[in-house]
Amino acid sequence: MFENYPDIMSVKQVSEALCIGINSAYELINNKSIGSRKVGRKILVPKPCVIDFAEAARYTVNNNTGLLSAGKEE
């Protein structure tokens, strides 16, 4: 899964891999649905964190925003 992406991904690469907009990718990272580390001004996302999110049965679509989120449905 995601063989064409590097082991450490940028937010842009995360958005491309998940076929979502970059703002949605930032939101998933900021609310810690996808694990990441900030190094200086860069946000780095390990590929296993993206895979975990994609494979998780716990993610849901928020009916109000249309965004994916981890955890309980609101």
HTML snippet that shows the backbone in 3Dmol.js (N, CA, C, O; Angstrom):
<script src="https://3Dmol.org/build/3Dmol-min.js"></script>
<div id="view" style="width:600px;height:400px;position:relative"></div>
<script>
const pdb = `
ATOM      1  N   MET A   1       0.850  -1.178   0.000  1.00  0.00           N
ATOM      2  CA  MET A   1       0.000   0.000   0.000  1.00  0.00           C
ATOM      3  C   MET A   1       0.895   1.241   0.000  1.00  0.00           C
ATOM      4  O   MET A   1       1.841   1.334   0.782  1.00  0.00           O
ATOM      5  N   PHE A   2       0.594   2.171  -0.866  1.00  0.00           N
ATOM      6  CA  PHE A   2       1.333   3.428  -0.991  1.00  0.00           C
ATOM      7  C   PHE A   2       2.804   3.193  -1.350  1.00  0.00           C
ATOM      8  O   PHE A   2       3.681   3.906  -0.862  1.00  0.00           O
ATOM      9  N   GLU A   3       3.078   2.198  -2.199  1.00  0.00           N
ATOM     10  CA  GLU A   3       4.457   1.872  -2.576  1.00  0.00           C
ATOM     11  C   GLU A   3       5.158   3.027  -3.278  1.00  0.00           C
ATOM     12  O   GLU A   3       6.380   3.151  -3.192  1.00  0.00           O
ATOM     13  N   ASN A   4       4.409   3.866  -3.964  1.00  0.00           N
ATOM     14  CA  ASN A   4       5.004   4.961  -4.733  1.00  0.00           C
ATOM     15  C   ASN A   4       5.325   6.186  -3.883  1.00  0.00           C
ATOM     16  O   ASN A   4       5.766   7.204  -4.416  1.00  0.00           O
ATOM     17  N   TYR A   5       5.113   6.106  -2.592  1.00  0.00           N
ATOM     18  CA  TYR A   5       5.366   7.241  -1.702  1.00  0.00           C
ATOM     19  C   TYR A   5       6.550   6.945  -0.807  1.00  0.00           C
ATOM     20  O   TYR A   5       6.807   5.787  -0.478  1.00  0.00           O
ATOM     21  N   PRO A   6       7.289   8.000  -0.399  1.00  0.00           N
ATOM     22  CA  PRO A   6       8.454   7.788   0.473  1.00  0.00           C
ATOM     23  C   PRO A   6       8.025   7.374   1.885  1.00  0.00           C
ATOM     24  O   PRO A   6       6.856   7.491   2.252  1.00  0.00           O
ATOM     25  N   ASP A   7       8.995   6.890   2.664  1.00  0.00           N
ATOM     26  CA  ASP A   7       8.713   6.454   4.031  1.00  0.00           C
ATOM     27  C   ASP A   7       8.293   7.615   4.927  1.00  0.00           C
ATOM     28  O   ASP A   7       7.527   7.423   5.871  1.00  0.00           O
ATOM     29  N   ILE A   8       8.783   8.805   4.642  1.00  0.00           N
ATOM     30  CA  ILE A   8       8.385  10.017   5.355  1.00  0.00           C
ATOM     31  C   ILE A   8       7.716  10.923   4.332  1.00  0.00           C
ATOM     32  O   ILE A   8       8.326  11.316   3.338  1.00  0.00           O
ATOM     33  N   MET A   9       6.443  11.252   4.590  1.00  0.00           N
ATOM     34  CA  MET A   9       5.639  11.978   3.602  1.00  0.00           C
ATOM     35  C   MET A   9       5.385  13.418   4.041  1.00  0.00           C
ATOM     36  O   MET A   9       5.358  13.726   5.232  1.00  0.00           O
ATOM     37  N   SER A  10       5.199  14.287   3.056  1.00  0.00           N
ATOM     38  CA  SER A  10       4.768  15.661   3.315  1.00  0.00           C
ATOM     39  C   SER A  10       3.238  15.671   3.396  1.00  0.00           C
ATOM     40  O   SER A  10       2.587  14.678   3.073  1.00  0.00           O
ATOM     41  N   VAL A  11       2.685  16.779   3.822  1.00  0.00           N
ATOM     42  CA  VAL A  11       1.227  16.899   3.888  1.00  0.00           C
ATOM     43  C   VAL A  11       0.632  16.792   2.486  1.00  0.00           C
ATOM     44  O   VAL A  11      -0.429  16.195   2.306  1.00  0.00           O
ATOM     45  N   LYS A  12       1.304  17.360   1.507  1.00  0.00           N
ATOM     46  CA  LYS A  12       0.829  17.276   0.122  1.00  0.00           C
ATOM     47  C   LYS A  12       0.779  15.819  -0.333  1.00  0.00           C
ATOM     48  O   LYS A  12      -0.190  15.402  -0.968  1.00  0.00           O
ATOM     49  N   GLN A  13       1.800  15.053  -0.018  1.00  0.00           N
ATOM     50  CA  GLN A  13       1.820  13.638  -0.391  1.00  0.00           C
ATOM     51  C   GLN A  13       0.732  12.853   0.332  1.00  0.00           C
ATOM     52  O   GLN A  13       0.135  11.944  -0.245  1.00  0.00           O
ATOM     53  N   VAL A  14       0.471  13.197   1.585  1.00  0.00           N
ATOM     54  CA  VAL A  14      -0.615  12.544   2.334  1.00  0.00           C
ATOM     55  C   VAL A  14      -1.943  12.816   1.644  1.00  0.00           C
ATOM     56  O   VAL A  14      -2.752  11.906   1.470  1.00  0.00           O
ATOM     57  N   SER A  15      -2.169  14.058   1.252  1.00  0.00           N
ATOM     58  CA  SER A  15      -3.435  14.403   0.596  1.00  0.00           C
ATOM     59  C   SER A  15      -3.581  13.658  -0.724  1.00  0.00           C
ATOM     60  O   SER A  15      -4.673  13.200  -1.062  1.00  0.00           O
ATOM     61  N   GLU A  16      -2.486  13.533  -1.474  1.00  0.00           N
ATOM     62  CA  GLU A  16      -2.531  12.786  -2.734  1.00  0.00           C
ATOM     63  C   GLU A  16      -2.785  11.302  -2.498  1.00  0.00           C
ATOM     64  O   GLU A  16      -3.582  10.684  -3.205  1.00  0.00           O
ATOM     65  N   ALA A  17      -2.110  10.731  -1.507  1.00  0.00           N
ATOM     66  CA  ALA A  17      -2.241   9.299  -1.224  1.00  0.00           C
ATOM     67  C   ALA A  17      -3.655   8.936  -0.797  1.00  0.00           C
ATOM     68  O   ALA A  17      -4.165   7.876  -1.158  1.00  0.00           O
ATOM     69  N   LEU A  18      -4.292   9.821  -0.022  1.00  0.00           N
ATOM     70  CA  LEU A  18      -5.641   9.545   0.481  1.00  0.00           C
ATOM     71  C   LEU A  18      -6.733  10.110  -0.433  1.00  0.00           C
ATOM     72  O   LEU A  18      -7.921   9.955  -0.153  1.00  0.00           O
ATOM     73  N   CYS A  19      -6.329  10.760  -1.515  1.00  0.00           N
ATOM     74  CA  CYS A  19      -7.286  11.379  -2.451  1.00  0.00           C
ATOM     75  C   CYS A  19      -8.217  12.360  -1.749  1.00  0.00           C
ATOM     76  O   CYS A  19      -9.433  12.340  -1.942  1.00  0.00           O
ATOM     77  N   ILE A  20      -7.616  13.218  -0.930  1.00  0.00           N
ATOM     78  CA  ILE A  20      -8.365  14.262  -0.230  1.00  0.00           C
ATOM     79  C   ILE A  20      -7.658  15.585  -0.497  1.00  0.00           C
ATOM     80  O   ILE A  20      -6.527  15.609  -0.982  1.00  0.00           O
ATOM     81  N   GLY A  21      -8.323  16.665  -0.182  1.00  0.00           N
ATOM     82  CA  GLY A  21      -7.726  17.981  -0.342  1.00  0.00           C
ATOM     83  C   GLY A  21      -6.660  18.232   0.704  1.00  0.00           C
ATOM     84  O   GLY A  21      -6.622  17.579   1.746  1.00  0.00           O
ATOM     85  N   ILE A  22      -5.800  19.184   0.410  1.00  0.00           N
ATOM     86  CA  ILE A  22      -4.705  19.478   1.331  1.00  0.00           C
ATOM     87  C   ILE A  22      -5.231  20.038   2.657  1.00  0.00           C
ATOM     88  O   ILE A  22      -4.653  19.768   3.710  1.00  0.00           O
ATOM     89  N   ASN A  23      -6.314  20.811   2.617  1.00  0.00           N
ATOM     90  CA  ASN A  23      -6.885  21.333   3.864  1.00  0.00           C
ATOM     91  C   ASN A  23      -7.417  20.204   4.736  1.00  0.00           C
ATOM     92  O   ASN A  23      -7.291  20.250   5.960  1.00  0.00           O
ATOM     93  N   SER A  24      -8.011  19.192   4.112  1.00  0.00           N
ATOM     94  CA  SER A  24      -8.492  18.030   4.871  1.00  0.00           C
ATOM     95  C   SER A  24      -7.322  17.267   5.474  1.00  0.00           C
ATOM     96  O   SER A  24      -7.409  16.784   6.602  1.00  0.00           O
ATOM     97  N   ALA A  25      -6.230  17.157   4.729  1.00  0.00           N
ATOM     98  CA  ALA A  25      -5.040  16.484   5.252  1.00  0.00           C
ATOM     99  C   ALA A  25      -4.491  17.232   6.459  1.00  0.00           C
ATOM    100  O   ALA A  25      -4.141  16.617   7.467  1.00  0.00           O
ATOM    101  N   TYR A  26      -4.412  18.564   6.361  1.00  0.00           N
ATOM    102  CA  TYR A  26      -3.953  19.355   7.505  1.00  0.00           C
ATOM    103  C   TYR A  26      -4.875  19.155   8.713  1.00  0.00           C
ATOM    104  O   TYR A  26      -4.401  19.038   9.843  1.00  0.00           O
ATOM    105  N   GLU A  27      -6.172  19.117   8.479  1.00  0.00           N
ATOM    106  CA  GLU A  27      -7.109  18.944   9.590  1.00  0.00           C
ATOM    107  C   GLU A  27      -6.923  17.582  10.259  1.00  0.00           C
ATOM    108  O   GLU A  27      -6.926  17.495  11.487  1.00  0.00           O
ATOM    109  N   LEU A  28      -6.762  16.521   9.470  1.00  0.00           N
ATOM    110  CA  LEU A  28      -6.547  15.192  10.036  1.00  0.00           C
ATOM    111  C   LEU A  28      -5.252  15.134  10.845  1.00  0.00           C
ATOM    112  O   LEU A  28      -5.185  14.466  11.877  1.00  0.00           O
ATOM    113  N   ILE A  29      -4.234  15.832  10.371  1.00  0.00           N
ATOM    114  CA  ILE A  29      -2.958  15.866  11.084  1.00  0.00           C
ATOM    115  C   ILE A  29      -3.081  16.715  12.347  1.00  0.00           C
ATOM    116  O   ILE A  29      -2.594  16.323  13.407  1.00  0.00           O
ATOM    117  N   ASN A  30      -3.726  17.869  12.241  1.00  0.00           N
ATOM    118  CA  ASN A  30      -3.858  18.760  13.392  1.00  0.00           C
ATOM    119  C   ASN A  30      -4.723  18.178  14.505  1.00  0.00           C
ATOM    120  O   ASN A  30      -4.475  18.444  15.681  1.00  0.00           O
ATOM    121  N   ASN A  31      -5.746  17.377  14.145  1.00  0.00           N
ATOM    122  CA  ASN A  31      -6.570  16.780  15.206  1.00  0.00           C
ATOM    123  C   ASN A  31      -6.057  15.400  15.608  1.00  0.00           C
ATOM    124  O   ASN A  31      -6.737  14.650  16.308  1.00  0.00           O
ATOM    125  N   LYS A  32      -4.838  15.076  15.150  1.00  0.00           N
ATOM    126  CA  LYS A  32      -4.115  13.868  15.521  1.00  0.00           C
ATOM    127  C   LYS A  32      -4.770  12.568  15.074  1.00  0.00           C
ATOM    128  O   LYS A  32      -4.538  11.514  15.665  1.00  0.00           O
ATOM    129  N   SER A  33      -5.591  12.648  14.027  1.00  0.00           N
ATOM    130  CA  SER A  33      -6.128  11.432  13.428  1.00  0.00           C
ATOM    131  C   SER A  33      -5.033  10.694  12.657  1.00  0.00           C
ATOM    132  O   SER A  33      -5.081   9.473  12.506  1.00  0.00           O
ATOM    133  N   ILE A  34      -4.048  11.450  12.171  1.00  0.00           N
ATOM    134  CA  ILE A  34      -2.879  10.886  11.501  1.00  0.00           C
ATOM    135  C   ILE A  34      -1.661  11.395  12.265  1.00  0.00           C
ATOM    136  O   ILE A  34      -1.498  12.599  12.466  1.00  0.00           O
ATOM    137  N   GLY A  35      -0.815  10.472  12.683  1.00  0.00           N
ATOM    138  CA  GLY A  35       0.383  10.844  13.439  1.00  0.00           C
ATOM    139  C   GLY A  35       1.374  11.607  12.586  1.00  0.00           C
ATOM    140  O   GLY A  35       1.496  11.359  11.386  1.00  0.00           O
ATOM    141  N   SER A  36       2.081  12.538  13.209  1.00  0.00           N
ATOM    142  CA  SER A  36       3.071  13.336  12.489  1.00  0.00           C
ATOM    143  C   SER A  36       4.061  13.944  13.478  1.00  0.00           C
ATOM    144  O   SER A  36       3.863  13.894  14.692  1.00  0.00           O
ATOM    145  N   ARG A  37       5.116  14.511  12.935  1.00  0.00           N
ATOM    146  CA  ARG A  37       6.098  15.255  13.718  1.00  0.00           C
ATOM    147  C   ARG A  37       6.370  16.560  12.993  1.00  0.00           C
ATOM    148  O   ARG A  37       6.407  16.609  11.763  1.00  0.00           O
ATOM    149  N   LYS A  38       6.557  17.606  13.762  1.00  0.00           N
ATOM    150  CA  LYS A  38       6.918  18.890  13.188  1.00  0.00           C
ATOM    151  C   LYS A  38       8.410  19.093  13.420  1.00  0.00           C
ATOM    152  O   LYS A  38       8.889  19.042  14.553  1.00  0.00           O
ATOM    153  N   VAL A  39       9.133  19.323  12.331  1.00  0.00           N
ATOM    154  CA  VAL A  39      10.567  19.576  12.393  1.00  0.00           C
ATOM    155  C   VAL A  39      10.792  20.943  11.768  1.00  0.00           C
ATOM    156  O   VAL A  39      10.687  21.119  10.554  1.00  0.00           O
ATOM    157  N   GLY A  40      11.101  21.896  12.617  1.00  0.00           N
ATOM    158  CA  GLY A  40      11.183  23.274  12.128  1.00  0.00           C
ATOM    159  C   GLY A  40       9.804  23.708  11.677  1.00  0.00           C
ATOM    160  O   GLY A  40       8.851  23.671  12.456  1.00  0.00           O
ATOM    161  N   ARG A  41       9.692  24.115  10.434  1.00  0.00           N
ATOM    162  CA  ARG A  41       8.400  24.532   9.880  1.00  0.00           C
ATOM    163  C   ARG A  41       7.728  23.417   9.087  1.00  0.00           C
ATOM    164  O   ARG A  41       6.604  23.580   8.613  1.00  0.00           O
ATOM    165  N   LYS A  42       8.411  22.292   8.944  1.00  0.00           N
ATOM    166  CA  LYS A  42       7.877  21.190   8.140  1.00  0.00           C
ATOM    167  C   LYS A  42       7.093  20.208   8.997  1.00  0.00           C
ATOM    168  O   LYS A  42       7.456  19.936  10.141  1.00  0.00           O
ATOM    169  N   ILE A  43       6.027  19.687   8.436  1.00  0.00           N
ATOM    170  CA  ILE A  43       5.273  18.609   9.054  1.00  0.00           C
ATOM    171  C   ILE A  43       5.647  17.337   8.309  1.00  0.00           C
ATOM    172  O   ILE A  43       5.473  17.246   7.094  1.00  0.00           O
ATOM    173  N   LEU A  44       6.161  16.356   9.044  1.00  0.00           N
ATOM    174  CA  LEU A  44       6.576  15.092   8.460  1.00  0.00           C
ATOM    175  C   LEU A  44       5.656  13.986   8.961  1.00  0.00           C
ATOM    176  O   LEU A  44       5.367  13.893  10.154  1.00  0.00           O
ATOM    177  N   VAL A  45       5.201  13.153   8.035  1.00  0.00           N
ATOM    178  CA  VAL A  45       4.241  12.106   8.369  1.00  0.00           C
ATOM    179  C   VAL A  45       4.840  10.759   7.967  1.00  0.00           C
ATOM    180  O   VAL A  45       5.069  10.511   6.783  1.00  0.00           O
ATOM    181  N   PRO A  46       5.097   9.884   8.950  1.00  0.00           N
ATOM    182  CA  PRO A  46       5.586   8.548   8.603  1.00  0.00           C
ATOM    183  C   PRO A  46       4.520   7.771   7.833  1.00  0.00           C
ATOM    184  O   PRO A  46       3.338   7.818   8.174  1.00  0.00           O
ATOM    185  N   LYS A  47       4.945   7.061   6.798  1.00  0.00           N
ATOM    186  CA  LYS A  47       4.009   6.298   5.979  1.00  0.00           C
ATOM    187  C   LYS A  47       3.172   5.317   6.809  1.00  0.00           C
ATOM    188  O   LYS A  47       1.987   5.156   6.520  1.00  0.00           O
ATOM    189  N   PRO A  48       3.739   4.651   7.833  1.00  0.00           N
ATOM    190  CA  PRO A  48       2.896   3.752   8.636  1.00  0.00           C
ATOM    191  C   PRO A  48       1.710   4.452   9.301  1.00  0.00           C
ATOM    192  O   PRO A  48       0.672   3.826   9.513  1.00  0.00           O
ATOM    193  N   CYS A  49       1.844   5.730   9.632  1.00  0.00           N
ATOM    194  CA  CYS A  49       0.727   6.468  10.221  1.00  0.00           C
ATOM    195  C   CYS A  49      -0.403   6.654   9.205  1.00  0.00           C
ATOM    196  O   CYS A  49      -1.580   6.582   9.558  1.00  0.00           O
ATOM    197  N   VAL A  50      -0.042   6.893   7.959  1.00  0.00           N
ATOM    198  CA  VAL A  50      -1.045   7.039   6.898  1.00  0.00           C
ATOM    199  C   VAL A  50      -1.714   5.694   6.638  1.00  0.00           C
ATOM    200  O   VAL A  50      -2.931   5.626   6.464  1.00  0.00           O
ATOM    201  N   ILE A  51      -0.922   4.626   6.612  1.00  0.00           N
ATOM    202  CA  ILE A  51      -1.461   3.285   6.397  1.00  0.00           C
ATOM    203  C   ILE A  51      -2.404   2.907   7.534  1.00  0.00           C
ATOM    204  O   ILE A  51      -3.486   2.373   7.292  1.00  0.00           O
ATOM    205  N   ASP A  52      -1.999   3.182   8.776  1.00  0.00           N
ATOM    206  CA  ASP A  52      -2.858   2.884   9.929  1.00  0.00           C
ATOM    207  C   ASP A  52      -4.188   3.599   9.814  1.00  0.00           C
ATOM    208  O   ASP A  52      -5.236   3.011  10.083  1.00  0.00           O
ATOM    209  N   PHE A  53      -4.157   4.866   9.416  1.00  0.00           N
ATOM    210  CA  PHE A  53      -5.391   5.621   9.270  1.00  0.00           C
ATOM    211  C   PHE A  53      -6.270   5.029   8.177  1.00  0.00           C
ATOM    212  O   PHE A  53      -7.478   4.879   8.356  1.00  0.00           O
ATOM    213  N   ALA A  54      -5.658   4.694   7.040  1.00  0.00           N
ATOM    214  CA  ALA A  54      -6.424   4.169   5.904  1.00  0.00           C
ATOM    215  C   ALA A  54      -7.026   2.803   6.211  1.00  0.00           C
ATOM    216  O   ALA A  54      -8.125   2.496   5.751  1.00  0.00           O
ATOM    217  N   GLU A  55      -6.323   1.985   6.978  1.00  0.00           N
ATOM    218  CA  GLU A  55      -6.803   0.638   7.287  1.00  0.00           C
ATOM    219  C   GLU A  55      -7.753   0.592   8.477  1.00  0.00           C
ATOM    220  O   GLU A  55      -8.432  -0.412   8.689  1.00  0.00           O
ATOM    221  N   ALA A  56      -7.804   1.659   9.244  1.00  0.00           N
ATOM    222  CA  ALA A  56      -8.596   1.659  10.474  1.00  0.00           C
ATOM    223  C   ALA A  56     -10.082   1.562  10.173  1.00  0.00           C
ATOM    224  O   ALA A  56     -10.601   2.255   9.298  1.00  0.00           O
ATOM    225  N   ALA A  57     -10.742   0.709  10.897  1.00  0.00           N
ATOM    226  CA  ALA A  57     -12.197   0.586  10.754  1.00  0.00           C
ATOM    227  C   ALA A  57     -12.899   1.667  11.557  1.00  0.00           C
ATOM    228  O   ALA A  57     -14.120   1.808  11.483  1.00  0.00           O
ATOM    229  N   ARG A  58     -12.130   2.429  12.324  1.00  0.00           N
ATOM    230  CA  ARG A  58     -12.736   3.414  13.218  1.00  0.00           C
ATOM    231  C   ARG A  58     -12.935   4.781  12.577  1.00  0.00           C
ATOM    232  O   ARG A  58     -13.530   5.660  13.202  1.00  0.00           O
ATOM    233  N   TYR A  59     -12.455   4.993  11.341  1.00  0.00           N
ATOM    234  CA  TYR A  59     -12.626   6.327  10.773  1.00  0.00           C
ATOM    235  C   TYR A  59     -14.036   6.493  10.227  1.00  0.00           C
ATOM    236  O   TYR A  59     -14.648   5.545   9.732  1.00  0.00           O
ATOM    237  N   THR A  60     -14.532   7.706  10.328  1.00  0.00           N
ATOM    238  CA  THR A  60     -15.897   8.018   9.912  1.00  0.00           C
ATOM    239  C   THR A  60     -15.897   9.322   9.134  1.00  0.00           C
ATOM    240  O   THR A  60     -14.934  10.087   9.190  1.00  0.00           O
ATOM    241  N   VAL A  61     -16.957   9.568   8.422  1.00  0.00           N
ATOM    242  CA  VAL A  61     -17.138  10.839   7.724  1.00  0.00           C
ATOM    243  C   VAL A  61     -18.070  11.693   8.564  1.00  0.00           C
ATOM    244  O   VAL A  61     -19.179  11.277   8.899  1.00  0.00           O
ATOM    245  N   ASN A  62     -17.613  12.887   8.901  1.00  0.00           N
ATOM    246  CA  ASN A  62     -18.428  13.830   9.646  1.00  0.00           C
ATOM    247  C   ASN A  62     -19.477  14.387   8.693  1.00  0.00           C
ATOM    248  O   ASN A  62     -19.136  15.006   7.685  1.00  0.00           O
ATOM    249  N   ASN A  63     -20.741  14.171   9.004  1.00  0.00           N
ATOM    250  CA  ASN A  63     -21.818  14.609   8.112  1.00  0.00           C
ATOM    251  C   ASN A  63     -21.899  16.126   7.982  1.00  0.00           C
ATOM    252  O   ASN A  63     -22.397  16.638   6.979  1.00  0.00           O
ATOM    253  N   ASN A  64     -21.412  16.847   8.991  1.00  0.00           N
ATOM    254  CA  ASN A  64     -21.468  18.307   8.936  1.00  0.00           C
ATOM    255  C   ASN A  64     -20.397  18.898   8.028  1.00  0.00           C
ATOM    256  O   ASN A  64     -20.650  19.861   7.303  1.00  0.00           O
ATOM    257  N   THR A  65     -19.186  18.309   8.071  1.00  0.00           N
ATOM    258  CA  THR A  65     -18.085  18.879   7.296  1.00  0.00           C
ATOM    259  C   THR A  65     -17.703  18.039   6.096  1.00  0.00           C
ATOM    260  O   THR A  65     -17.058  18.539   5.175  1.00  0.00           O
ATOM    261  N   GLY A  66     -18.090  16.762   6.086  1.00  0.00           N
ATOM    262  CA  GLY A  66     -17.701  15.873   5.011  1.00  0.00           C
ATOM    263  C   GLY A  66     -16.280  15.365   5.142  1.00  0.00           C
ATOM    264  O   GLY A  66     -15.776  14.704   4.233  1.00  0.00           O
ATOM    265  N   LEU A  67     -15.614  15.664   6.273  1.00  0.00           N
ATOM    266  CA  LEU A  67     -14.231  15.266   6.474  1.00  0.00           C
ATOM    267  C   LEU A  67     -14.144  13.931   7.185  1.00  0.00           C
ATOM    268  O   LEU A  67     -15.024  13.567   7.965  1.00  0.00           O
ATOM    269  N   LEU A  68     -13.088  13.218   6.910  1.00  0.00           N
ATOM    270  CA  LEU A  68     -12.808  11.978   7.628  1.00  0.00           C
ATOM    271  C   LEU A  68     -12.253  12.324   8.996  1.00  0.00           C
ATOM    272  O   LEU A  68     -11.495  13.283   9.138  1.00  0.00           O
ATOM    273  N   SER A  69     -12.622  11.556   9.990  1.00  0.00           N
ATOM    274  CA  SER A  69     -12.052  11.750  11.307  1.00  0.00           C
ATOM    275  C   SER A  69     -11.978  10.415  12.013  1.00  0.00           C
ATOM    276  O   SER A  69     -12.730   9.488  11.709  1.00  0.00           O
ATOM    277  N   ALA A  70     -11.069  10.330  12.954  1.00  0.00           N
ATOM    278  CA  ALA A  70     -10.938   9.102  13.728  1.00  0.00           C
ATOM    279  C   ALA A  70     -11.766   9.229  14.992  1.00  0.00           C
ATOM    280  O   ALA A  70     -11.993  10.330  15.494  1.00  0.00           O
ATOM    281  N   GLY A  71     -12.204   8.112  15.490  1.00  0.00           N
ATOM    282  CA  GLY A  71     -12.957   8.133  16.745  1.00  0.00           C
ATOM    283  C   GLY A  71     -14.423   7.912  16.514  1.00  0.00           C
ATOM    284  O   GLY A  71     -14.845   7.410  15.472  1.00  0.00           O
ATOM    285  N   LYS A  72     -15.205   8.304  17.521  1.00  0.00           N
ATOM    286  CA  LYS A  72     -16.643   8.094  17.477  1.00  0.00           C
ATOM    287  C   LYS A  72     -17.322   9.019  16.487  1.00  0.00           C
ATOM    288  O   LYS A  72     -16.864  10.134  16.240  1.00  0.00           O
ATOM    289  N   GLU A  73     -18.416   8.540  15.925  1.00  0.00           N
ATOM    290  CA  GLU A  73     -19.209   9.369  15.038  1.00  0.00           C
ATOM    291  C   GLU A  73     -19.929  10.425  15.859  1.00  0.00           C
ATOM    292  O   GLU A  73     -20.433  10.143  16.946  1.00  0.00           O
ATOM    293  N   GLU A  74     -19.975  11.628  15.340  1.00  0.00           N
ATOM    294  CA  GLU A  74     -20.621  12.727  16.078  1.00  0.00           C
ATOM    295  C   GLU A  74     -22.106  12.771  15.823  1.00  0.00           C
ATOM    296  O   GLU A  74     -22.800  13.631  16.365  1.00  0.00           O
TER     297      GLU A  74
END
`;
const viewer = $3Dmol.createViewer("view");
viewer.addModel(pdb, "pdb");
viewer.setStyle({}, {cartoon: {color: "spectrum"}});
viewer.zoomTo();
viewer.render();
</script>
